[in-house]
Amino acid sequence: MTIDCRYDGKRHLLTGVRGTVEFEGQANQVGRGKFSGIGFYSTPTDTPNPSQTFSNQASPAIINSDNTTPVSVHGYGACMQSFSFKAGRSPKLHQRAGCAKQIRIDTERKPEGEIVIEAPTITQKDYFSPAANQTLAGISFTHGSTAGNTFTFNFNNCSLGDPEYEDSDGVEMLKLPFMPIPSATNGYDDHTIVFT
C-alpha cells in the first residue's frame, strides 16, 4: 500500500508498504488495531493539504457483555477480560545487485495471542491438560452488532501455552497464551478476521 502523510502542507510518502497487524482489547475499553511495516522513502514535498471528509465514521463499540459475545475458548463459553493477537508477519527489504529493490513478507508466519478469562473450576473446564498435551481447539468471539461495525475473530486450531492465574478486582482470572495452528492441507488458515 501507499501511506500519504500530511503535516501542515508538508507531504511525506511511503510506497510499496508491507507489514503486519496486531489487535488488542480490554474489557470496558475500545479495542485497538495496530499496523507496522516498511516502505520505500520518497523525498518530502511542500504540497497543500487536500480537502477532507470525515462522514460515515461509526462510533466505536466498547468491549463488554453487550457488544462482545459469544466468547468461546476451547469449546467453553468464557467471560473475557482482555485479548491480544499478533499476526506475526516480518517484512524485509531486499536489495540485490542487478535487481529492483523489493519489500517482501517473510514466508514463515509466527502468529500468537493471549486471552484472559474468568477462571473456571477444573470441572467446568480444564485448560491445564490441553496446554500440557498440546491439544488443539478453537478460540472465537464476535465484537459489535451493527452492520459495518462488527468483526469476528476465528482461530480454529489453537495450542495453549502455560495457563497463569491473575487477579482482577478480587476475581480470579486465567491468562491463556495461544498459538493458532494452520491445517495440514492449507498453510494459511490459522485465523480469520471477518468484518461485516
N, C-alpha and C positions, 0 to 999 in steps of 0.2 A: 504494500500500500504506500501511499504518499502522505506524509504529515506536513501540513502547511500551517505554520505557527506565526501569528502576528503580535508584535509588541509596539503599539503606538506608531504605526506606519513603517515599522521595520519587519521585513518578511524573512523568515527562516524556513528553509525547505529541506526535507529529507525524502529521498525517493528509494524505491526498492526495499522498503522496510519489511522485515520479518522478525517474528519474536514469539513470545509465549504469554500465557494469561494465568492469573491467579484470581480466586474468588474467596471471600471471607465474609462471615456474618456472625453476629452476636444477638442473642435474644433481646428484644426491645430496642433495637437499633436498626438502621438502614444497612442492608448488605452492600458490599463494595466489590467491584471488579478492577483488576489492575492489568495493564499491558506493559511489557518491557521488551525492547528489541533494539536492533541496529539497522541503520540505513546509510545511504550514500549522501555525503555532505554536499551542499550547494552554497555558493557564496551568498551571504545575506544581501538584500537589496532594500532600498527605500521605496516602498510601494504603498499607496493609500489603502487603508482598510476597506474591505468590501462591506456592503450593507448586510445586515444580519437579521435573521428571522428566528425567533425563539418560540414559535407556536407549536401546538400539539405535543408538548412535553408532559408525559404522565407524572403524577405525583408519586414519589417513592412509597412503597409499602413496607411498613415496619415488620421485622421478623418477630412473629408472635403466634399464639394459638389461633387467632382469627385469620391470619394471612399465610401461614406456613403449615400445611398439613396435606396428606398424612406424612409422617416420618417413619420410614421402615429401615431398620438396621439388622441385617442378617435374619429377616423374617419377623422381627419383633417390633411392635408399634411403640416407638420411643418418644420421650419428651426431650427435645433438643435444646441445649443451651448455646452451643456455638458450632461453627463449621468452617473448615478451610480446605481449599483444594488448589494444587499447582499442577498445571498441565505437563510440565517437565520437558519442554522443548528448548533446544540450545541453538540459537542462530550463530553462524560463524562466517567471517569474511574470508573469501578465497581470492588470492591474487597470484596467479601462476603466470610465468613468463609466456608470452605469445598468446594469451587468452584475455578476454574481457573479465574484469573483476566481477565477482558474484557473491551474493549473500545466500547461504544455504542453511536449511534446517537440518540438524543432526538427525539421522535416521533412528538412533536409539532414543526412544522416549522413556522418561522416568516420572510418570505421574504419581502423585502421592497426596494424601489428605489426612484430615483429623476431624473427628466428630466427638463432641462432648454431650453426653446424655445423662438424665437422671438414672442413677444406678439401680437396676432391678435386683431382686433377690436371685440367687443362683437357680432356684426352682423356676422363677418366671423366665429367665433367660441366662444361660451360662455363656459368657463371652470368653472365659479363660481357656476352656477346652478348644474351641475353634482357633484361638490365637496360637495355642501350643501345637495343635495338629495342622495348622495352616489350611483349615477347611475354608473353601470358597463359598461366598454367598453375597447377596446384593445389598446395596445401600441406595435409597432413593427418597426424594421429597419434592414437593411442589411448593413454590412460593408465589403468591399473588393469585387473584381470582378474576381479574378484569382482562378482557381481550386486549392484547397489545402490551400488557404489563404483567405477564405471567411467565415463569420459567420452571422447568422440571429438570432436576439432576438425576441421572440414572447411572449407577455403577453396577453392572450385572454380576461381576465376579470380583470380589474383594478379599484379599488376605488381610488379617488383622495383625497389628503389632502388639506389643505388650500393653494390656489394659492398665490404667493407673487411676486410683481413686483421687478425687478432689472434693473440696467443699465450696458450695455457693450459697451464702446466706443461711448456713445451717443445714442445707440439703446435700446429701451425699451424691456426688456425680461420678461418672466413669468416662475417662478420656480414652478414646479408641483411635490410635493411628491406623490408617489403612492404605493399601496399595491396590489400585484397580489392575486386574489382570486380563489381557485380551484372550479371546477364544483361540483354540488351536487352528481354526480354519480362517480366521480373519485377524490380522495383527493390529487392526485399528479400531476395534470395537470395545475397548476397555471402559469408555464412558461416552455418554451423550449429554448435551445440554440443549434442551429444546425450548425456544422462545415462542410463545403463542399470544 
